[in-house]
Amino acid sequence: MHLLKRQKVENCVTEMLRDGIIRPSDSAWASPITLAPKKDGTTRFCVDYRKINAIT
């Protein structure tokens, strides 16, 4: 992942942890994240749950 995108992801995760939206996990399950461009030029933090959803 590009350095600037990685920093954006780290900032998003830090903010969500701080705000209680997410919590740390030691689960063996994980889903990839991506940053999707929005029409206004900013980015949206997205989680791709398709593979987990396919087996549950």
Secondary structure, DSSP 8 states (H G I E B T S, - for coil): --HHHHHHHHHHHHHHHHTTSS-----S----EEEEE-TTS-EEEEE--HHHHHH-
